[in-house]
């Protein structure tokens, strides 16, 4: 019975997206061929987007660009986790830094990643280092705030019980605080990944020679709205797949181990 419900839900999802595509194609045809509201090259259409995807796939551009972008995102995100974890621990452990540094990091985090592109180009030039800088600066502070928030939300009773039992400061963090804060930290990492992925696109459209962001701008330069849309869909799809296959799956496993789902 549960399997049938799952199949029915997936079928409903498929029908929903098919309906969206049909509406999209209908609006394009009506606006270009019937009403004449816009030129055919000014609005993407599903058939044109599919053709662009096929062209990019056959030439190998799609796979190469996706691989380069994923590599940059992974390296930048790992650096963000390393730096952000240290910052988060400092903020969580010190009331002084929590009062003074946390508001600053919150403000910087709200700054769009594209604002850092000029700094990246001036400091590192038009190379990989500039893109990685934008990715790191775009997600590091989200990681640090996620760490701090996860630690702050650990029930005080856990900490008091551990101290009563004679746990040292290291044991307190290793055996009590970190395990209790892990679900919240993973939820924060999901958001941090989205910041890193968006920051990567900001860097690639300004200072890259290969990647999804560069391919997106290449489509703009040749006035190919279908290629631009095709790359946008790939960017969305990759972001969703990473979230579902990595973060959501890992979060579900941890919550299941703790009997929370």
C-alpha positions in Angstrom: 0.0 0.0 0.0 2.8 2.4 0.9 4.6 1.5 -2.3 1.5 2.3 -4.3 1.2 5.7 -2.6 4.8 6.5 -3.4 4.3 5.6 -7.0 1.1 7.7 -7.2 2.9 10.7 -5.6 5.8 10.5 -8.1 3.3 10.2 -10.9 1.5 13.3 -9.7 4.8 15.2 -9.6 5.6 14.1 -13.1 2.2 15.1 -14.4 2.6 18.5 -12.7 5.9 19.3 -14.4 4.5 18.0 -17.8 1.6 20.4 -17.4 4.0 23.3 -16.6 6.0 22.5 -19.8 2.9 22.4 -21.9 1.7 25.7 -20.5 5.2 27.2 -21.2 5.1 26.0 -24.8 1.6 27.2 -25.2 2.4 30.7 -23.9 5.5 30.8 -26.2 3.5 29.8 -29.3 0.6 32.2 -28.5 2.9 35.1 -27.7 5.1 34.7 -30.8 3.0 33.1 -33.6 -0.5 34.3 -32.7 -0.5 37.5 -30.7 2.9 38.7 -31.8 3.7 40.2 -28.4 7.4 39.3 -28.6 10.1 38.1 -31.0 10.8 34.3 -31.0 14.4 35.0 -29.9 13.3 37.0 -26.9 11.6 34.1 -25.1 12.8 30.6 -24.5 10.7 27.7 -25.5 10.9 24.0 -24.3 11.8 22.6 -27.7 14.6 25.2 -28.1 15.9 24.5 -24.6 16.0 20.7 -25.3 17.9 21.4 -28.6 20.4 23.6 -26.7 20.9 20.8 -24.1 21.5 18.3 -26.8 24.0 20.5 -28.5 25.9 21.2 -25.3 25.8 17.5 -24.4 27.0 16.3 -27.8 29.9 18.8 -27.9 30.9 17.8 -24.3 30.6 21.4 -23.1 27.8 20.5 -20.6 29.7 17.8 -18.9 33.0 19.7 -18.8 31.3 22.8 -17.4 29.4 20.9 -14.8 32.5 19.0 -13.7 34.5 22.2 -13.4 31.8 24.0 -11.4 31.3 21.0 -9.0 35.0 20.8 -8.4 35.2 24.5 -7.6 32.1 24.3 -5.4 33.5 21.3 -3.5 36.9 22.9 -2.8 35.4 26.2 -1.8 32.7 24.6 0.4 35.2 22.4 2.2 37.3 25.5 2.9 34.2 27.3 4.1 33.4 24.4 6.5 37.0 24.5 7.9 37.1 28.3 8.4 33.4 28.7 9.4 33.7 25.9 12.0 36.5 27.7 13.8 34.7 31.0 13.7 31.5 29.4 14.9 33.3 27.7 17.9 34.9 31.0 18.8 31.5 32.8 18.8 29.8 30.0 20.7 32.5 29.8 23.4 32.9 33.5 24.1 30.2 35.9 25.1 32.4 38.8 24.0 32.7 37.6 20.5 29.1 36.6 20.4 28.1 40.1 21.2 30.5 41.8 18.9 31.5 39.5 16.1 28.2 37.7 15.5 26.3 40.8 14.3 29.2 41.6 12.0 29.2 38.2 10.4 25.4 38.3 10.1 25.6 41.6 8.2 28.4 40.4 5.9 26.4 37.2 5.2 23.5 39.3 3.9 25.9 40.9 1.4 25.3 39.5 -2.1 28.3 37.3 -3.3 28.7 39.3 -6.5 29.8 42.3 -4.4 33.0 40.4 -3.6 33.9 39.7 -7.3 35.7 43.1 -7.8 37.8 42.4 -4.7 38.6 38.8 -6.0 39.7 40.1 -9.4 41.8 42.8 -8.0 43.5 40.6 -5.4 43.8 37.3 -7.3 43.4 38.2 -11.0 41.2 36.3 -13.5 42.0 32.8 -12.3 40.7 29.9 -10.1 41.8 31.6 -6.9 39.4 34.5 -7.5 36.5 32.1 -8.0 37.4 30.1 -4.9 37.6 33.3 -2.9 34.1 34.3 -3.9 32.8 30.8 -3.0 34.5 30.8 0.4 33.5 34.3 1.4 30.0 33.6 0.2 29.4 30.6 2.5 31.9 30.7 5.4 29.9 33.0 7.5 26.7 30.9 7.0 28.7 27.9 8.3 29.9 29.8 11.3 26.4 31.1 12.2 25.1 27.5 11.8 27.7 26.1 14.1 27.0 28.8 16.7 23.2 28.4 16.5 23.4 24.6 16.7 25.6 24.8 19.8 23.5 27.4 21.5 20.4 25.3 21.0 21.8 22.3 22.9 19.6 21.7 25.9 21.4 23.1 29.0 20.3 20.0 30.9 22.7 17.9 28.8 25.6 20.2 29.7 24.8 20.4 33.4 24.5 16.6 33.6 27.9 16.1 31.9 29.6 18.5 34.2 28.0 16.9 37.2 29.4 13.6 36.1 32.9 15.2 35.9 33.3 15.6 32.2 36.2 17.8 31.1 35.9 20.7 28.7 37.1 18.5 25.8 34.8 15.7 26.8 31.9 18.1 27.1 32.3 19.3 23.5 33.3 15.9 22.0 30.7 13.7 23.7 27.8 16.0 24.5 27.7 19.3 22.7 28.9 18.1 19.2 26.6 15.1 19.0 23.6 17.0 20.2 24.3 19.9 17.8 24.9 17.7 14.8 21.3 17.7 13.4 21.2 21.5 13.6 24.6 21.8 12.1 23.7 19.6 9.1 20.6 21.7 8.5 22.8 24.8 8.5 25.2 23.1 6.1 22.3 22.6 3.6 21.8 26.4 3.6 25.5 27.0 3.4 25.8 24.8 0.4 23.1 26.9 -1.4 25.1 30.0 -0.6 28.3 28.4 -1.9 26.6 27.3 -5.1 25.1 30.7 -5.8 28.4 32.4 -5.0 30.2 30.1 -7.4 27.9 31.2 -10.2 28.6 34.9 -9.3 32.3 34.2 -9.6 32.1 32.2 -12.8 30.0 34.7 -14.8 32.6 37.3 -14.1 36.0 35.6 -14.1 36.0 32.1 -15.6 37.0 30.4 -18.8 34.9 27.2 -18.3 32.1 26.3 -16.0 28.3 26.6 -15.9 28.4 30.3 -15.1 30.7 30.9 -18.1 28.5 28.8 -20.4 25.5 30.9 -19.2 27.3 34.1 -20.2 28.4 32.6 -23.5 24.8 32.0 -24.3 24.0 35.6 -23.5 26.9 36.9 -25.7 25.5 35.1 -28.8 21.9 36.1 -27.9 20.8 32.5 -27.4 18.1 32.7 -24.9 17.5 28.9 -25.1 21.1 28.1 -24.1 20.9 30.6 -21.2 17.7 28.9 -20.0 19.2 25.4 -20.5 22.2 26.3 -18.3 19.9 27.9 -15.7 17.9 24.6 -15.5 21.1 22.6 -15.1 22.3 24.9 -12.3 19.0 24.4 -10.5 19.0 20.6 -11.1 22.6 20.2 -9.8 21.8 22.2 -6.7 18.7 20.1 -6.0 20.5 16.8 -6.6 23.3 17.7 -4.2 20.8 18.8 -1.6 18.7 15.6 -2.0 21.4 13.0 -2.5 23.9 14.4 0.1 22.5 16.7 2.7 18.9 15.5 3.0 20.0 11.9 2.9 22.6 12.4 5.6 20.3 14.4 7.7 17.6 11.7 7.4 20.0 9.0 8.5 21.1 10.8 11.6 17.6 11.7 12.6 16.5 8.1 12.0 19.4 6.8 14.2 18.1 9.0 17.0 14.5 7.9 16.5 13.4 11.4 15.4 11.8 10.2 12.1 
